[in-house]
Amino acid sequence: MKSLFRPFLVLAAALPFMLAACGDKEPEQRAAFTQFLQTRIVDKPGVRVPKLTDEEKQSFGDYTAHYAVITDFNAGMDASVKPLSGIMQKGAVRSLNDVVARRDDFKAVQASLNEMGAALQAQQAKADAARAQLKQPEDLKAVYDKAYEKTVSLPADTFRDTLPQLNATFDASLKIADYVAAHAAQIDLSGPIVKVQDPAVQAELNGLLQDLNAQAKNVQQAQTRMQAVMVGR
């Protein structure tokens, strides 16, 4: 009798594990998440980070936390970059008088840009560290890596690359302000036309102004590149 019941007991013990295996939703969740990343982010132009619906969160299961690495970074980046427009307006100049009179503004703008760059670097490092902890099957990882590169690495790297160019423009402005202050006796800014008595001073000042114009063009190119990354042009 004992031998007849033994297989039944073994089968009964195995049954819960079989049922648990049948109830595993990970493959479906992975497939749903992979398709979302591919169609809603990778295949779309520019940086697109859609907000998940409750239905999508449920369909992704634990992979919702993987997506949060991307969304958390983008929320932080948006908050860091948001003041940029106002900062650039504060540093805008229209004349040599502006350059001379707004020296303190340029210093403040550079400090703000440096803080912005440091904050963005910290946010990217946090996102990279969180990403490194993710456990993903290879098929999902291949698509996730593309989405991460497009929505985290590329915009962060591109934006941080523009900061030195912005700072270089304000450095050029500060050089002009300092030069004009040091040669105030030879440079007349009282009228709409700048008058320089010493030809040597005029040549040096023209050189500084040309450098400022060149830096301004570099900034425009950097802004165009950043715009191309964000909108996908």
Secondary structure, 3 states (H helix, E strand, C coil): CHHHHHHHHHHHHHHHHHHHHHCCCHHHHHHHHHHHHHHHHHCCCCCCCCCCCHHHHHHHHHHHHHHHHHHHHHHHHHHHHCCHHHHHHHCCCCCHHHHHHCHHHHHHHHHHHHHHHHHHHHHHHHHHHHHHCCCCCHHHHHHHHHHHHHHHHHHHHHHHHHHHHHHHHHHHHHHHHHHHHHCCCCEECCCCCCEECCHHHHHHHHHHHHHHHHHHHHHHHHHHHHHHHHHCC
